[in-house]
Amino acid sequence: EEVVNRWKDLNYLKEKIGPNKKYKTSTSEDNHFMYYNRPDKKGEYKDQQGRPWKKPTGQVDMTFPEWVSKAVMNHNKSLEEREHLYFRVSTDGPNHWLFNELPFFQPKKSFFMVQPEEQKGIHCRFGMNSVISENHWDGSRNYAVTFFGMRRWILNHPNQCKNLYMFPNGHPSARHSAIDWSKPDYESHQHFATAETNEVIVHPGDALYLPTNWFHYIISLNINLQCNTRSGRTTQYDYDVRRGCGL
């Protein structure tokens, strides 16, 4: 609650983040963001329509005030006119200011921090209204807290893998569903209509814990900030992923 109250003040955040420091910010031609590990240099992969796969996101360097200005301006634009940007601040060492601001994310054993020695830092993501993180699963435990704004999470148990039509192992965007959930093609993906889901809308101060291999699709309902950290991995769902996705 203390962090939620402090971080309501964008001027406070601006001073912490740095008013002139530039950060890597993901870009997308539309409001869908899908991460990838490497470019497809051989041209061997195709998208849903059979066209050559192309990297789904780009990257620019941007200051926090620049991002805030663009996020606010987006409210007066249609989805097609908006500039889609996903701003990110991550720790770059154990003495980063985020560890002081978020003591519950420090690498100390707790209910959420199961294997603190496996923690990979803290990552804070600032989402614009209507930004979507495509359905995917992570290879480690994920502990995420929302500090302002709201996000809609759609979750799938790992046993739903076969219904989500994942990109194949080795694909640049492996671990992601190949379906555009905004306009799914049920003729090509008939099992998708039977996928079982859970849904939750997180508000400021809400924490969400995801075991390894749980699928999640995230929609920003307004300008929002979420920070997460990881701590090792669970193995109880490996069988579901191997059987359902063939991984």
Steps between C-alpha positions, in 0.01 A plus 500: 500500500788737577649446154160546334457832677852620416483396137172680438718811475650495150745773600635268770538220247661736251770592751563136585506381141690806380337778296762487225619142505395295199367147537438222250136516398324236288300614197233327297306581182179420689408453865624139512841430650670165455860451603751296307845357562667556165419600141401235250796539265427187298142595420375156606214613722154619396225697672138387532423595141802315363697818436869526595533566871634842596607623840190621687660786694766764459688713750574867561673692778271736691485699823223448753349849444492433125314173557250660740425775248434249223291278729275793595468616138387150398175545690387748236588276206339196346673164537621523141650846553681427824872458545536168683783503754590274793740678739724293727729566795712213634761462770859496380658383826432423867518866603237625256243739652216258424625260770461777758157601370374141483647317802259206449682434169840470665665157461392369839309175542124548535174351375547670162881505493544122510856483367651845559836388365332457160352849488568683173444857620189718502322606181243781495279541193289805422201421282291735291125464470405194286856359475494119485768253599431192288423166663816322613658308786819574691777259590506604866277602789358847454396737780335818366359800687291782351573849637269722298238445234333168420584195293280215387673161522363198313666185634517143370613191686794327325269207415332733248811509284353301211204739478716813471694411181849597607781593267733199463810448708789692341275772360619855586173554690483153655296477822236725338160415360493539122137618515401865484266499799340829388362332187554123521455280196288217639500308172877460512512469880189305590625389844555860607127542561517228768797645690432541872602831651510694824469876503590769749524880494783623719483839674766709675653297783391162361765227476478206260710185526545275195672163515725398212321412173171678579372684192406865529358764267506855638293802394573850630167661593656843549844650563654262751816384671587147598826365641597134515782275607578130464644237733592169346255261340240240587493168316155360572357630171784391271311185406192698392709719272696212352185296434277782378750710306748232402785694662 
